[in-house]
């Protein structure tokens, strides 16, 4: 039986069950235990209430309800109040999350939490040199995070540890866990049977503060897998196929739940790959049922006791027979072919056999300039082994990569193990450069030298996201996403017009040969080599720890509370920009060189919407200042409006804010005086982030009304005094000629979210409640 102490939420466990419940969630937190009994109790309460079979997603989500007996539950409609088991943050988003937590005034986090330094390491010369350079450049930020972790009881993974999602899979995810992470690819943990959801930093602060976390009750899309993976087809091809079916917004508001006999042919890390890239279809998260492949992975990563406990509760870690999904997709793995998706969007799916012809027809460059493997999506031991198997064949015939070739290990453990087992050397021998254990080129942290900006070129990656300019800030780079083994084969061939299943290469001896489908162990025969120790435990008492933020720092800035709603309607707002087409969080708050300002809200606000296309002139970062009639950069115009005391709005298109969980894309418009974002539709995480910061994310009741608003109009939002859940708001459009018209706007605010708006932000509301 656990004690209730230090304000940290604990569960009471019946003494008879206590012995089997005492299995630690992680080796790093020996006194934090898995509580399947609580999960079981909640599931039984909800099952009795709903009187129907439950999906796996429902079991885990409803099993973490704050009040399972009274919580209203309706898929796609009601908001659930949940108690996640843990929080994970990467260093770029953790800065703002910790700054918000500091401003909350709380002494210590209420749930196990970790920070992972993976985003600030730029790929340039190779692993060791790039890591040394990053530690030097980012010393101030790393020191802030390390000391904040020590003060507030957070585990700290130092730079060089690896990518957050790989480390979570190796150490923290387990079947049935509910984990939230401040990164959109947090769903990676679903490969180990957990519900792992990407959120903004303010959501993480709620959970770290011990406040129930709100999530709209997800729908559940079932993907039934039959058949068996074989040959060149890999787990990556499953999600590339699903992305082609559902598109970048088809999973919005839903959990993707994989099931069926085909599941057992996929390794645990392969399942993680599939769940990871579910972020690209807008899904809340993705999950697989607990099975023998997960048990094997848990054992190999030193967590056999978790697997044994999961075996006892297995009926709660798989879907009920006869459960109903909101939509079902069926994929026969035996018939699935290798895929490659892109360019410019991760849902443009092509079989590898077709891509050469499609590229010729579309005028995409056939010559592959760089092949890049690794990332949080595909950097497992199995991924590296299959890539090395392809490289070994090329070397045996005297060939090396025609394209430049880079390798990103997912973690220090993966790096050390592939070095020991020879994979890394094989990949170097074929022409590869092993980069640091970090995100690197996947998130734009790539000091690319082989092309000039504006030069049309093609790259192929095993990453997850390929939006315009995502990897190298060059809008003319055509990025394609595929599996690591296909990337390796295409890099050897040097062209998109190569299908390794059917086409031949010419060896150094002039003889033609065909690559054989790669085969590799899913886990090392020996134990994993942990490599260097890169973890900092939080002290038992961090109250005396000092966290230093210099008032003159250009990298870090303490937060000031946002202003409270004045109780009036928002009248005569100017339109900062009417966005044309796709607008991801990369467009709203660019990454790359801007990552260094993630802890300084005012400085990073200078990138606000600089990538969005202005419908008025078809240009990026060029908008009309309605007060001066001059065109200028978006951030400068927003700052001018703020200085003049003028409120402003943004008009967006479909799926506004898709992509990274980037909370700064919501903080920046709020900081620079924005009040309303009106779109045809929002991506889930971004919509929540906007609400958390006191903005109004609203959608057109009639999407055609997007065409009624022009950049020169003024807008008034009417009805805020009677703001209520489910009640539309009126928008009065005032045209320059004096005419006006009224349209209706929908919203998804519930009562507590309306309180966020009224208080000025969710953080302001938290402080109000603390004071009460």
HELIX and SHEET records of a PDB file:
HELIX    1   1 UNK A   15  UNK A   21  1                                   7    
HELIX    2   2 UNK A   36  UNK A   50  1                                  15    
HELIX    3   3 UNK A   56  UNK A   62  1                                   7    
HELIX    4   4 UNK A   91  UNK A  104  1                                  14    
HELIX    5   5 UNK A  127  UNK A  137  1                                  11    
HELIX    6   6 UNK A  139  UNK A  152  1                                  14    
HELIX    7   7 UNK A  164  UNK A  171  1                                   8    
HELIX    8   8 UNK A  184  UNK A  192  5                                   9    
HELIX    9   9 UNK A  201  UNK A  208  1                                   8    
HELIX   10  10 UNK A  235  UNK A  246  1                                  12    
HELIX   11  11 UNK A  261  UNK A  265  5                                   5    
HELIX   12  12 UNK A  268  UNK A  276  1                                   9    
HELIX   13  13 UNK A  277  UNK A  281  5                                   5    
HELIX   14  14 UNK A  292  UNK A  300  1                                   9    
HELIX   15  15 UNK A  304  UNK A  312  1                                   9    
HELIX   16  16 UNK A  314  UNK A  316  5                                   3    
HELIX   17  17 UNK A  352  UNK A  362  1                                  11    
HELIX   18  18 UNK A  381  UNK A  396  1                                  16    
HELIX   19  19 UNK A  412  UNK A  420  1                                   9    
HELIX   20  20 UNK A  423  UNK A  429  1                                   7    
HELIX   21  21 UNK A  440  UNK A  443  5                                   4    
HELIX   22  22 UNK A  484  UNK A  493  1                                  10    
HELIX   23  23 UNK A  585  UNK A  588  1                                   4    
HELIX   24  24 UNK A  592  UNK A  597  5                                   6    
HELIX   25  25 UNK A  601  UNK A  604  1                                   4    
HELIX   26  26 UNK A  605  UNK A  607  5                                   3    
HELIX   27  27 UNK A  634  UNK A  643  1                                  10    
HELIX   28  28 UNK A  664  UNK A  671  1                                   8    
HELIX   29  29 UNK A  684  UNK A  692  1                                   9    
HELIX   30  30 UNK A  703  UNK A  708  5                                   6    
HELIX   31  31 UNK A  720  UNK A  722  5                                   3    
HELIX   32  32 UNK A  751  UNK A  759  1                                   9    
HELIX   33  33 UNK A  762  UNK A  771  1                                  10    
SHEET    1   A 2 UNK A  24  UNK A  26  0                                        
SHEET    2   A 2 UNK A  29  UNK A  33 -1                                        
SHEET    1   B 2 UNK A  79  UNK A  82  0                                        
SHEET    2   B 2 UNK A 213  UNK A 216 -1                                        
SHEET    1   C 6 UNK A 195  UNK A 198  0                                        
SHEET    2   C 6 UNK A 178  UNK A 181  1                                        
SHEET    3   C 6 UNK A  86  UNK A  90  1                                        
SHEET    4   C 6 UNK A 112  UNK A 116  1                                        
SHEET    5   C 6 UNK A 155  UNK A 157  1                                        
SHEET    6   C 6 UNK A 535  UNK A 536 -1                                        
SHEET    1   D 4 UNK A 285  UNK A 288  0                                        
SHEET    2   D 4 UNK A 254  UNK A 259  1                                        
SHEET    3   D 4 UNK A 219  UNK A 226  1                                        
SHEET    4   D 4 UNK A 327  UNK A 332  1                                        
SHEET    1   E 7 UNK A 349  UNK A 351  0                                        
SHEET    2   E 7 UNK A 339  UNK A 342 -1                                        
SHEET    3   E 7 UNK A 477  UNK A 481 -1                                        
SHEET    4   E 7 UNK A 457  UNK A 461  1                                        
SHEET    5   E 7 UNK A 368  UNK A 374  1                                        
SHEET    6   E 7 UNK A 404  UNK A 408  1                                        
SHEET    7   E 7 UNK A 432  UNK A 435  1                                        
SHEET    1   F 2 UNK A 505  UNK A 506  0                                        
SHEET    2   F 2 UNK A 512  UNK A 513 -1                                        
SHEET    1   G 8 UNK A 570  UNK A 578  0                                        
SHEET    2   G 8 UNK A 648  UNK A 651  1                                        
SHEET    3   G 8 UNK A 674  UNK A 679  1                                        
SHEET    4   G 8 UNK A 696  UNK A 700  1                                        
SHEET    5   G 8 UNK A 740  UNK A 746 -1                                        
SHEET    6   G 8 UNK A 729  UNK A 734 -1                                        
SHEET    7   G 8 UNK A 714  UNK A 718 -1                                        
SHEET    8   G 8 UNK A 570  UNK A 578 -1                                        
SHEET    1   H 2 UNK A 613  UNK A 614  0                                        
SHEET    2   H 2 UNK A 619  UNK A 620 -1                                        
SHEET    1   I 2 UNK A 623  UNK A 624  0                                        
SHEET    2   I 2 UNK A 631  UNK A 632 -1                                        
END                                                                             
